């Protein structure tokens, strides 16, 4: 079972800095998603910066979301 997202900070460079409920902080690069359907909308910095935690996932103002398993698998640890 993957940990849930507890906090998110979206950057203008289309990265998400994610806090997980296991204490880890990880960085997710969202740019590879921009080639898939509605995820192209996230190329808009204004929209991308609306990222927020919804339950234990990340959701944007336009209704798109990413589950914690995907975010954890495709992110890298932040040194710190």
Secondary structure, 3 states (H helix, E strand, C coil): CCCCEEEEEECCCCEEEEEECCCCEEEEECHHHHHCHHHHHHHCHHHHCCCEEECCEEECCCCCEECHHHHHHCEEECCC
